[in-house]
């Protein structure tokens, strides 16, 4: 080596330029090699790559580089999930165009990614906001429409009257719009939907085929799809003027019922509200509460007694009060439930609040009395009690008996319901894919002919006025009907941005100009061998991507049914916080790590030298300012030290605490390796069998670790081999070990590896094969045997594994240390434990 130190500031850009010039990581569709498609979830172009991105992409990059070294043709692409609300917010707040803001951010973030030396095929880069991407998405949407998987209907939505847009449930906070703060209204609008429910059974059953997905993610999807089997039946009042149809998954608890509850949007509730202002006021109160399952689970249970009394289906002397309740959802089941407080926590909370009876109907051990005094509902197994003809049956048998009697009496039937609802895909926004339909007064809703795609967003739009700019554009929406030629208008809604990320992995694999993808090329690359991303995408993105893949398979466009063979959800990068309380308002003021000087257990603000409070280690967040800018770290320590830190210490599925000491240690290790690589001597002679064994065992183990995404384990093994190699005497074995270390770190520290590889005249390490090993050396054929005298250790000896007892005894007696311990005493007995110890009794 010509330099004593590795200089990342010159080496990093040198090798990044060399890879680009040689198009080293460009995937070849015509290659005869086996295929490997490695993909990390593509980022939203917010403007800066954060350190969490670095961890995510480093993991995928190590796997992609390793697969290349193993002889695979690797597809490892990158693009941008570029539509969405932040760009429109920037347009409103900063007076910039969403397109310009987004493309500037893409340029910044691409430059950041390049500085990290990722082995990406940039020739396949895509951005979902470009017409050459979303035009093909429009074509796919029309194909789904032709197959009956797209429809339009009137639907209730959350409407923000200030921003004049539809809000998702998650964007309604305490009844107000998340951005405007305006009171949200419920409106009925014509919306476009995708028939995801048609695939509910497939999507649920398909989870069982995903052997290499985290169980947690599969369980989350299973719960979201929400298949429930139970009884759908009717309650009536005395004169049968009111009928309430309910669905329950626990028909066995029918004799424990103490009330019936309906959703605020139920037709009966709406009818009552029309003539009763108290009911109307209560319904408004319900609408201001949360609408997600998580919010409903935690919010206070509220009810309004309608005064209506319903007859029990098995005993018309029993009357149940009908409540309107804030925990019942109109879009699940029938929008009505019966409450059995003793065996459902939500119901018991409600019953205690409103003084309703709580009757035990499932025995809890020896507790069979009807009085239920506990605060916690019993939801476990048991025999039915206090339930007449059901007494003594177990829960499942009792369910079957109630369903059977309901069907015989024709007042109910066994059925299956799903929590999953068709995907409402319309958004009243500008920055999204225009929905390719035209509205004609004479012809109705007409698809845009495919030869007129893409329907391109207009550039001259106004964001100063609230609402959808497409709706008020002076010319864009006015077109001729493609069917009759008369005057018509374009659809002004755009697609939910989750549609963009539901098929991008197909477009990465195949990018013809005249269609979304080539099915034959898709067959070569899909499914993605390894998909990497955050657990926060476990439901929506991953479920929608699975749905689009199955839908496209259903209409004959692709052969594959599941998009991602293996899924890995990485942990976050975390950091402690630094703050002071603002005396003016009592609120904390946060400071970035760059503003703070760390002193032992405490810290001070650099600006004034005064103490700041050191908070918990939490997820990095702009609001808490506990973020680390990758550019600053790369400039200080180099890309390889950053990459090595991302792989070290914490298992990749767990959170990784960021520390200056940690990154400094990684930078020192980079220099240690550089010095070690400089000691490579191709002309060295002599063997070191122990080092040969360590080398080959490490090569095999690191390969296994990388394939299992156990990067921290691979790092630990490389440290061990490095230590052993540094301590070894010069020999051919030592040079072989140095060469092995160099190849092992190549996927992790590619710039350092390229620099060292070129210095020893080996060409480009990115094209080098993974080092081979001798399987015989993986088997330990030597053992260290302890030699004891009267149970005390006196010596050790390294021998061939399986050495006969007689030879072990002879070696023990020949030991000078043993003879000194015996001090002339006769050996009365020799105890030999093969391959472990020899104990001499004197």
N, C-alpha and C positions, 0 to 999 in steps of 0.2 A: 504494500500500500504506500502511496506517495505522501499521504497525510496522516498525522497522528490522531486527528479528530475527524469524525464524520460531520460534515457541514450540511444540514438539511436545507439551509437557505439557497444553496446552489444545486444540491443533488435532487431535491424534490422537483423543481421546475424542469430540470434536465430530463428526468425520466418520464415525467408526465408528457413532455413534448415528444419524446421518442416513441412512447406508446401511441400517441395520436398520429404521428407521421407514419408509423407502420400499420396503423389500424389493427393493432394487436388483439383487441377485444371485440372485433366485429364478428357477429355470428354468421355462419355460412349455411343457408338453407339447403345447399346441395351436398353438404358434407356427408361422408359415409360413416363418420364416427357415431357412437351412441350419443343420445341427446341428454342434456340437463338444462332445465329452465329454472333459474333462480330469480326470485322477484321479491322486492320489499315494497310495501304499500307506498304509492307515489305521493309526494307532498303537495299540500296547498301552497301556492306561491305567495306567502305572506310578506316576503321581503328579505328574511334572513333564515339561514339554516341554524337551528339551535342544537345544543349538545345532545339532546335526545335523538334527533335525526342521525347524528354522527354514530351513536351506538348502534342504532337499527341498521344503518347502511354498512357499517364496518362488519357486522356479523354476516350479512349477505355477501359482502365482498370476499371475505375469507373463504366462505363455502364455494363461491364461484371460481376463485383462483385455484383452490384445491382441486375442484372438479376438472379444470383445464389440465392441471398437472397429472391427473389420473387418466387423461386421454379422452375426455368428453368434449363434444362440441357444445359450448355453453352459450345460452342466451341469458344475458344479464342487462336488461334495459332500464331506462329512466325517462320519466315524463312528469307532467304537471296536471294536477286536478284543479283546473284553473277557473272554473265558473264558481259563483257563490256571492253571498251577501256582503262580505268584507269589501269587495271591490266597489259595490254600489254605495256602501257607507263612505268609502274614501271619496267617491265622486261627489257625494252630498256635502261632506265635511271639508274637502280640500279643493273642490272645483276642478278635479282632474277627470279624464275619461277612464272608465273601468278597464278598457283594453290597454291603454297606455300604462296605467298603474300596474296592471298584471304583468305585462311583457317586460317592463323595467325590473320588476321583482324577480321574474324568471331569469333574466340575465345575471342579476346579482347572485342568486342562489346557485345557478349553474357554475359560476366562477368559484364559489365556495366549495362546491362538491368536487370540482376538478383539483382544487388545492389539497384535497385529502387522498388523491391518487386512486380513486375507485375504478375498478376494472369494468367500466360500463360501455355498452354499445350505444354510443351517442348517435349513430346513424339512424336509429329507430326512435329518437326522441319525439314525443308528441305532447301537445297541450290541448286539453279538451275544449278550450275556448276558440280554437281555430276552425274555420269552415271545413278544412280537409279532414277533420275528425268528426265534428258534430253533424256534418252532412250525411256521413255514413250512419250515424246514430239515428238520424231522421228516417233513413231508409229501413233500418232494422225495426223502428217503431211502426212504420207502415206495414212491414211484413207481419208483425205481431197483430196488427189491426186486421189484416186480411185473414189471419188464422183464428180470429175471434177472441184474441187475448187482450184487446184494448176496447174500452167502452167509455161512454160519457153519461153522467147522470147528475141530478141535483143532489147536493150533499151539504150538510151543516158544517160550517167552518168557523174558526176563530178569526174575526175581522178586526184589524187595527184601524180605527177611523182617522187617525192622524197620518200614519205612514201609508194608509190605504192599500194594505196588502193582507194576505192570509198568513196567519202564524201557526206554526206547529204547536202541539200541546206544550212542548218543552219551552217554548218562547213566551208562554203566558205565565207571569209571576204575580201571584196574589191578585189575579184578575186583570192585570195590566200588561200592555205590550212591553217586552224586554228592552226595547230601544226608546220608544216614544214615551212610555209611562202612561199612555192613554188607557181608559177603561175599555176592555175588549168586548166586542159585540159578537153574538152568535148570528150568523147569516146563512142563508141557503144560496149556494152558487152552483152553477154547472161546472163540474170538475171531470178531468180525465182520470181513468183508473186502469191499472194493469191487473189481470186476473191471477194474482199470486195464489189465491185460495184454491184454484184448480189444481195446484201442485202441492197442496198442504201435506197430503199423505206421502208423496214422493220425497218432499224435503225432510219430513220427519224420519221416514224409513232410511233415507240416504245417509243420515247421521251414523247409522250403524256400520256403514261401509268405510267411514273416515277413521281408519285405525290410527293414523298419525296426526290426529287433531287433539288438542288438550280436552280432557273430559269436562273441564269447567265451561269451555266455550260451547261444547255440544249440549251440555245441560241448559245453558242460557238460551240457546236456540230452541231446544225442546220446549222450554217453558214459554218462550215467546210465541211459538206456533200453537201451543196450548190445547192439545187434544184432550177433551173431557167426554167421558161416556157417562150417561145418567138417564134421568127421567124428565120428560117434558110433560107437564100436566096442568090442569085448570082448577082454580078456586072460583066459587061463585058466592054472591051474597044470597040472602034468604029468598028474595023474589027473582033471583037470576037476572037482575037488570045490570049487574056489574060482573064481568068475567075477567079474571087475571090469569094469564098463562105464565107459568114459571118453569125454569130449568134448574135441576139440582144434580150434583154428583153424589149426594148422600141421601138417596130416598129411604135408606134404612132408618134415618132419624126422624121420620115423619111424625111419630108420636111425641117427639120433643119440641115440635114447632110451637112458638109463642107469638109470632107476628109474620106478616108478609110485607115486603118492601119493594117499591118501584123506583125507577130512576126519575130524575127531575124532568127528563125529556120524554117520558112515557106518555102516550096519548091520554091515559086517564088523568095524569097529573096536569097535562096541558088543558084538558077540558075543565078541570076544577079551577085552574088558575084564571080562566076566562071570566069566571063569575065570583071569584073570591080573592080580593087583593092580598089577604094574608098568605094564601097559597102562592100567589104570584111573587110576593116579596121573598118567601122562602126559596122558591126556585131560583130567583136571582142570586140569592146568597150561595146556593149550591154551585152556580156557574162561576162564581169568583174563586172557588176552591180549585185545588189541583185536579188534573184530569189524567195524569199518568198513574199506573198501577202503584208505583213507589210512593207517590204523594198521597194517594187514597189510603194506602196502608197505614201511614203515619199521622194523617190529619184527624182532628176530632170528629167523632161520628155524630152526625146531626140528623134528626128526623122530624117530620110533621105528621101528626095523626090526622088522617083524612076524615075520621068518623065512620068510615065504611067498615063493616064487619063481614068477614068471609067464613064460610062453613068448611070444617075439616072434611076431606074427602072420605074418611073412614067413619066419621061420627058427626052427624050434623047438629049434635047438641053442643059441640065445641065451636066457639067463634074466635077468629083471629083478627086483631086490628090490622088495618092496611095503612102503612106509613109511606110517605115520600122520603127517601133517604139519600144522603150525599155520597154514600159509598157504593151505590148500585150504578152500573154503567149500561147505557142503552145499547151499546154496540157489542155486548157480550151476552150470549144466550138470548133471552127474550126481553131483557131489561127489567126483570122482576125475579125476586128470590123469596123463599121462605126462610125464616131465621130459627135455628135450633141452638140456643145460647150455650147449652152445656157442652157442646162438642164443636164449637167454632169460636175462635177468639174474637173476631170482629163482632159476631152476634152477641157474645156475652158482654162486651163493652157497651154495646147499644142497649141491651136489656137492662143492665145495671143503671144506666143513665136515665132510662124512661120507666123504671119500676115494673118491668115485664117478668113473668115467671120463668124460672130456669129449672128444667126437669131433666134428670139423668135418664138416658135410654140405652147407653152402652156401659156395661159394667167395667169399673176400673179395679181389677183384682177382686177383693171381696166387698167392694163398695157397690151395692145394688139398690140402695134406697133412693126414692125419687127426689129427695131434697139434695140439691147441689149447691154447696156453700162456698166452694173454692173460687178464687179470683181468676184462675187460669182454666181455660176450657180443656176437657180431656179429648185428645184426638187420636189416641192409641187404639190397639185392637181390643176385642172383648166380645162377650155374649150380649145379646139384646135383653134388656129388662124394661119393665113398665111400658111394654109395647104390645100387649095383648097377644095376638096370634104369632107375633115375631119373637116372643120371649124364648130364649135359649139358643136361637140361631146365631151363627157368627155374622160379622158385618157383611161379607160378600153374599152369603146365602140370603140374608135379610134384604139386601138390595134387589136380588133376583126375584124374591117373593113379592115385594111391593110393585116392581115393574110388571110382573105377570098379572097381578090383580088389577092394576090400572088399565092394562090392555084388555083384559076380560070385561071390565066395566066400561070400557070405551071413554074413559076420562083422562087418559094419558098414554104415552108410548115411550119405550126406550129409544134413545137417540144419541148421536155424537155431535158435539159442537166444538168449534175452534176459536181460540183467542185471536188467531191471525185474521186480519181483515185485508181486503183488496187494497192495493197500494195506490193511494191518491197521489197522483204524480204531477198535478198542475201547480204552478207557482205564478203569482201575479207580479213577476219581476222582469227586468230587462236582461240582466247578465246571466243568461242560461240558454239552453238549446231551444230555439223556436219550435213549437209543436206544429208539425207539417199538415195542417188542415185549413180549409177555407169554408166560410159560412155563406151560403147563398139562400136568399129568401125563397127561391123556387125549388132548388135542388137539395136543400138541407146542408148537412155536414159532408164535405167532399174532400177526399185525400188529395194532397198536392201530387201531381204526376211525378214519377221518379226522375224524369228527364229535366225537371225544373228544380231539382235539389242541387246544392243545399239552399234552403231558405235562410238567407244571411241576415244577421242583425244589422240594422241601420247604424251608421256612425254618428249622425247628427241628432243626438238626443239631449233632452233637457232634464236635469236632476234637481233643479231648484224647486219644482212643484212636486208635492207629495204624490205618490201613486205610481203606477206602471207607465214608464215613458212610451212603451209600444202602443198603449191604448190611445194616447193623445197625439201620436206622431201624425203630422199633416198628410203624409202620402204613403208611408210604408204599408199600412194595413189595407189600403184600397187596391183591389185587384179584380180581374175578370174571373168569373167562375170557369174552371177548366172543363165543366160539363156542358153548360148552356151558353157560355160566353157573356152572360149578363153581369151586372155590377155585383160585387161580393166583397167580403172582408176576410182578412187573414185571422186565424186564431192568434190572440195576443198573449196567451199564457205561455210560459216556458216550462221545460221539464225540470223536475226535482234533480238537483245535482248528483244525487245518489245514482241516477241513471248513467251518468258519465263514467262512474267508477265501477259499473256493473259489467262492463265488457272490455275495458281498456287492455286487459291482459291478452285478449284475442288479437287486438290491433297491433300490439307489440310483436306478436308472433308472425303476423302476415299483414303487409301494407300495400296491396294493389291499389291502383288509382281509381279503378272503375267499380269497385265493390268494397264492402267493409273488410273482407278477408277471403283468403283462398282456403276452402275446406281441406284440401289435401295437405297444405302446409300446416294448418292447425293440427291435423292428425299427427304430424311429425313432432310437434312441440308440446302439445297439451296432453294431460293436465300439467300445470306448474308443479315441478318436483318439490320445491320448497318455497313457501310464502311466509313472509315475516312482517309482523306489524303489532300494533298495540291492542291490548285487551278491550279498549274502549270501542273497537270496531267489531266486537264479537257478534253483535246482532244485526244491525241494519246493513252495513256494507257487505258483510260476509253472507248474510241471508239473501240480499238482493242479487249479489254476484252468482250465488248458487241458483237462484230462480231464473236469471237471464240465461245462464248456461243450459238449464233444463228446458226452458222455453225454446231456445234456438235449436236444441236437439229435437224437441217435439215437432217443430215445423220443418225438420230435415236439413237444417243448414250446417250442423256440425255433428260429429259422432260422439263426442265426449259428453258426459252428464254432470260430472263434478269438476269444477275449475282448478281446485288446489288439492293435490295428493297429500301434502304435509303442511301443517300450519304451526308456526311458532310465534308465541306472544312474548315479547321481551319486556323486561322491567324498565322502569324509568331511571333517569339520572337525577339525583337529588342533591340538595345543598342546604346548609344552615342559612338562617335569615339574620339580618342585622337591622335594628330599629331603635327609635326613641319615641317617647310619647310627646305629641305636640301639646304644649300647655294651653294653647288657645282653645282647642276643642276636645282634648283627651284622646285623640285618635293616634294610632301608631304611624310614624313616618319611616319608610323603609329606605335602606341604602344598598347599593350594589357591592359585591366583593371588591371591586376595584377602588371603591371609596373608603375602604376600611383597612386598618392595620391590625392584624391578629397578634395578640400578646398573651401567650400561655392560654389560660382558660377564658380570658376576656378579649375585648377588642376596643379600639378607639377609632374615631372618625379622622381621616387624614387632614381634613380641612381645618379642624379646630383642636385636635388632640384630646377631645373629651370622650368619655366612654359611650359605647352603644351596647344595647342588649343583644346577646347572642341567642338566637331562637333555635327551635327544633330543626332537624334535617328533614326537609319536606320536598315535594315535587317542585322543580324549577318553574317559576312563574314570573311573568313580566310585572304583575301587580305587586309582588313581594320583592322584586328586583334581585332575587337570588339566582340570576342567570349568568352563565359564562359564555362569552362570545368565542366560538371556535376559531375565528380568524386571529384573535389575540393570542390564543394558546398555540396555534400552529406557528405563528410568527416567532414566538418565544422558544418553543421546544421542538418544532418540526412535526410533520404529519404522522410519522411512524410512532413517535412517543404517545401521541394522542390516541392512535389506533390501538396500541398495546395496552394503554390504560383502560380503554373500553372493554377489552377482552379479559383483563386480569381480575383477580380477587373474587368478585361476586359471581355466582351462577347467573347465566344470561337471562333466566326467567325472573330473577329478583332485581330489586332496585339497586342501583350503584351510587353510593355517596361520592360526590366529587370532592377531591382534596388536593391542595397545592403540593403537599408532601408526596401524595401518590403519583402525580404527573412528573414531579421532579425525580422520583425514583425510577420511573419508566425512562426518562431521558438519560439517566446515568446508565441504565442497562443497555440502551442503544449504543452508548460509547464503549461499554464493556465488550459487546458483540463485535464492534468495529475493530477493537484491539485484538480480539481473538481471531477474527477472520484474517487479520494481517499476519498471523503466525502460520497460516497454511503453507505447507511445504510439500509440493508434489513429488519431490525426490527423497522424502524421508523413508527410512527403512525400519524394520522391527515391528513385532506384534505386541498388542496389549489385549489379551483375550477378554479380560473383564470389561474394558472399554468397548470392545467390539460388541459384546453382549448388551451392554447398556445402550449403545447406539441403536442396535436393531430393535430392541424392546421399545425404545422411545419412538422410533419411526412407526412401528405398528400401532402403538397406543395413541399417538397423536392423530394418526389417520382415523382411528376409531372415535376419538373424542370429537374431531371436527365433523365427522358424518353424523354424530349424535348431538351436535351443537353444544358440546361441553367445552366451550372455548377456555374457560378458566382452568379446567383440568389440563388441557393441552399446554397452556402457558406454564403451569406448574411443572410439567414434565420437561419442557424445554429449559426451564431454570435448572432442573436437576442435571440434565445432560451437559449444559453449559458449565456448571460447577465441576462436574467430573472431568470434563475435557480440559478445563483450565489447570486442574491439578495434575493431570497426567504428564509423564515425561515425553519428550519428542519421539515420535514413531510414525510409521505408516498408518497405524490404527488411529493415532491422534489426528492426523490430517484428514482421514476418512470421517472422523467424528465432527471435525470443524466443517467439512463440506456438508455433512448431514444436517447440522444445526442451521447452516445457511439456507438449505432447501426447506427446512421445516418452518423457518420464520418468514419465508418468501411471501406466503399469502397474507401475513399479518403486518410485516414491515417491508413492503415491496420496494421502497426507494433505497433503503439501506442494503437490501439483498441485491438489487440490480447493481449498485455501485461496487459492492464487494465482488460479485460474480464477474463483472466486467474486468475488475482489477486482476483476477486470476485467469483471465483469458478464456472465459466460458461462454461469451455471447450474451443473450438476453434471458434472464432467469424466468421471465413470464412465460417463456416457451419451453422451459425445462420440465422433464418428467419428475414425478414424485419419487423420492429415493426408494430403492428396493431393500429388502432384508432377507436374511436366511432364516426360514421357519425353525430350523434346528436350534438357533441361538435364542429363541423365545422360551425354550424349555430350560429351566434351571437344572444343570447337571452337577453343580458343586454346592455343598452346604458347609456351614460353619458349625462345628461340634464343640460344645463346652466340656472341659475336663475338670472334674471336681475331686477333691479329697475330703472325705467325711462331710460331703454336702456343700463345701465352700469352693467357689470358682478359683482355680489356680492357673488355667491356661485355656486357649482355644486353638483349634486347628481346622484349616480348610481342606476338605477331602472330596473325593468323587462321591456323588449321591449313590446310596445303596452299598457302600463299602461294607464288607463282612465284619461281623463282631470281632473275630480274632484279630483282624488288621487294626480295627479301632482300638482294641485293648493294647496291642503292641505299640501303637503310636502314643497312647496315653502314658504308658510306662517309660517310653523313651524320652519324654519331655523333661528337660532340666528343671523347670519350675516345679513339676510334680515330684521329682526326686528330692529337691530341697524341702518340699512340704512333708514328704514321708520321713525324711531324716533318719533313714536306715530301718524304719519299722517295716514289718512284713505285711504284705497285702493279703487280707483274709478273704475278701470278696470283691468281685468286679460287677457293677451293674451297668449294662449298656442299653440305652434307648436309641435304636438305629436312627442315624441322621440328625440326632439332637444332642445327646450327652453321654459321657462316660463318668461314672462315680466310683472312686476307689475307696474301699473301707479298710483302714489299717488297724 
